[in-house]
């Protein structure tokens, strides 16, 4: 099986089986200036591909002779809807000692395992890809919807803002963090909350009951025990380990500008909540941290 190959270094591609999936991949590769060779057993389809100025030839991808056809290709994408034919193609290439980078199409987890055992480097299942894409689109749509709602709440406020805390900032590391970034924090005891138009409760669930009954915005990664909170905007995700991750998702999906100080604060929040990724860390926490780290 091939090693040390990156997609950026690959110069010639072969697509075996060029239905709707293969055609879409071929067009994308060609648009990026890649050299693509297509093999498909359907003569009519091959003629149509040639009419689009694609390098296409008739061949049954099950045949061992196909191995010779793709000998000078760095990567082979086996994308037929016939999974048995795909398995035969993968097996033929590996049996002949082919060191190509192979991407193969499966139809379910069982066929995916079989293709991997035969020697495919990457196995894709179109149904899973579509489902993942739909879920990402849903997440983006939900974030945009929530962001619009949050913007409506914020637009109703005046320009005065304050970051309040209750009790003491106990951990030495937290005090050092606040001082290092120059974060202007105000003790809850020093202000009258009624002087402010909008009150946001952030990462507060484990802090006990809020000191005010009026909560306009609630963002947390823990469910609040009180059911009496009448909020105008709420985003609570108990499947995420850090509130900083929730806020980072808004920044990522909406492509918001980010200062080094804010990025550092959010990353610190993720690391603190997960004990440097050792406690109940979710994939969302890791991707958020990876996004923030370059700052």
C-alpha positions, -999 to 999 in steps of 0.1 A, spaced: 0 0 0 13 35 -9 29 57 18 42 92 19 19 105 -8 -1 136 -5 -30 147 -28 -10 179 -37 19 159 -51 -3 136 -73 -1 145 -110 -21 119 -129 -55 104 -119 -75 74 -131 -113 72 -126 -126 36 -130 -164 37 -134 -177 71 -144 -214 74 -134 -227 105 -117 -202 104 -89 -172 97 -111 -183 124 -136 -185 150 -108 -151 141 -95 -136 141 -130 -150 176 -138 -136 190 -105 -101 175 -111 -100 188 -146 -111 222 -135 -81 222 -112 -57 214 -141 -53 177 -132 -45 150 -158 -74 126 -156 -79 92 -174 -114 77 -173 -123 40 -179 -159 28 -181 -175 -2 -198 -205 18 -211 -197 28 -247 -224 54 -248 -212 70 -216 -176 70 -229 -187 88 -261 -205 114 -241 -175 120 -219 -153 124 -250 -177 150 -264 -169 169 -232 -132 168 -241 -125 142 -213 -99 115 -218 -123 84 -217 -119 49 -229 -140 17 -229 -129 -10 -204 -144 -33 -179 -129 -24 -146 -130 -60 -134 -105 -70 -161 -69 -75 -150 -58 -56 -181 -70 -24 -165 -40 -26 -142 -18 -19 -171 -41 9 -183 -36 28 -150 1 19 -145 13 55 -149 -13 70 -127 -5 81 -91 -40 78 -78 -69 56 -88 -105 65 -79 -127 34 -83 -162 49 -83 -185 25 -100 -219 19 -85 -212 -18 -88 -193 -25 -55 -183 -60 -66 -166 -46 -96 -149 -20 -74 -136 -48 -52 -123 -67 -81 -105 -36 -94 -89 -29 -60 -78 -66 -57 -63 -67 -92 -42 -36 -86 -29 -48 -52 -23 -83 -65 0 -69 -92 19 -49 -66 5 -16 -76 16 12 -53 -12 36 -64 -32 57 -39 -66 41 -42 -99 57 -33 -128 32 -36 -166 35 -34 -186 14 -10 -223 10 -5 -224 1 32 -201 -5 62 -197 -42 52 -184 -34 17 -163 -6 31 -145 -31 54 -140 -54 25 -125 -27 3 -102 -17 31 -90 -52 35 -84 -55 -2 -60 -25 0 -80 7 -6 -64 37 11 -96 56 14 -131 42 12 -161 65 6 -198 58 9 -219 83 -11 -248 80 13 -227 88 43 -210 117 24 -244 132 16 -257 127 51 -225 144 65 -229 173 41 -266 177 50 -257 177 87 -230 204 82 -255 225 62 -280 220 89 -255 231 116 -246 262 95 -282 270 90 -290 267 127 -261 289 136 -271 315 111 -306 315 125 -294 317 161 -270 345 151 -298 365 136 -318 361 168 -288 370 189 -282 401 168 -318 413 173 -313 411 210 -280 429 210 -292 456 186 -317 466 213 -290 474 238 -271 506 244 -233 510 241 -225 504 278 -210 469 284 -195 452 314 -182 417 321 -193 408 356 -182 380 379 -195 368 412 -174 357 442 -136 355 438 -113 346 409 -98 318 429 -73 299 408 -40 316 404 -38 306 368 -72 323 361 -60 355 378 -28 355 358 -48 349 326 -71 379 333 -41 402 341 -21 390 311 -48 398 286 -59 430 303 -95 418 306 -116 444 324 -138 424 349 -162 440 374 -174 424 405 -212 418 405 -214 435 439 -201 468 424 -229 473 399 -267 475 397 -278 451 370 -310 471 365 -288 499 350 -282 477 319 -306 470 291 -295 434 284 -281 407 307 -262 377 293 -255 346 314 -225 328 300 -212 294 314 -231 300 346 -250 267 352 -226 254 378 -224 288 396 -258 284 414 -288 306 409 -283 339 390 -284 371 411 -311 385 388 -344 372 375 -340 390 342 -319 370 318 -319 380 281 -292 358 267 -281 324 279 -251 305 265 -238 274 283 -227 238 279 -247 226 310 -285 225 313 -297 249 340 -316 234 369 -341 263 370 -369 261 345 -381 296 353 -355 314 331 -374 335 306 -347 343 280 -349 361 247 -320 340 233 -307 307 244 -280 283 232 -273 254 256 -254 224 242 -248 197 268 -231 175 241 -201 199 241 -176 202 269 -169 240 268 -189 271 264 -159 286 245 -165 259 219 -200 271 213 -189 306 208 -160 296 185 -185 277 163 -203 310 157 -170 327 147 -161 298 124 -193 293 106 -200 331 102 -164 339 93 -162 367 119 -131 387 126 -111 375 156 -85 393 177 -56 375 192 -69 383 227 -103 368 220 -88 337 204 -65 332 234 -93 336 258 -115 311 240 -87 286 237 -79 289 274 -116 283 281 -116 251 261 -84 238 277 -95 247 312 -129 229 309 -113 198 293 -82 197 316 -60 202 286 -82 177 265 -80 149 291 -116 152 304 -147 145 284 -133 162 253 -156 161 222 -146 163 185 -162 198 185 -139 209 213 -108 196 194 -118 213 161 -126 246 178 -92 245 196 -74 237 163 -91 267 147 -81 290 175 -45 278 180 -29 297 151 -37 330 167 
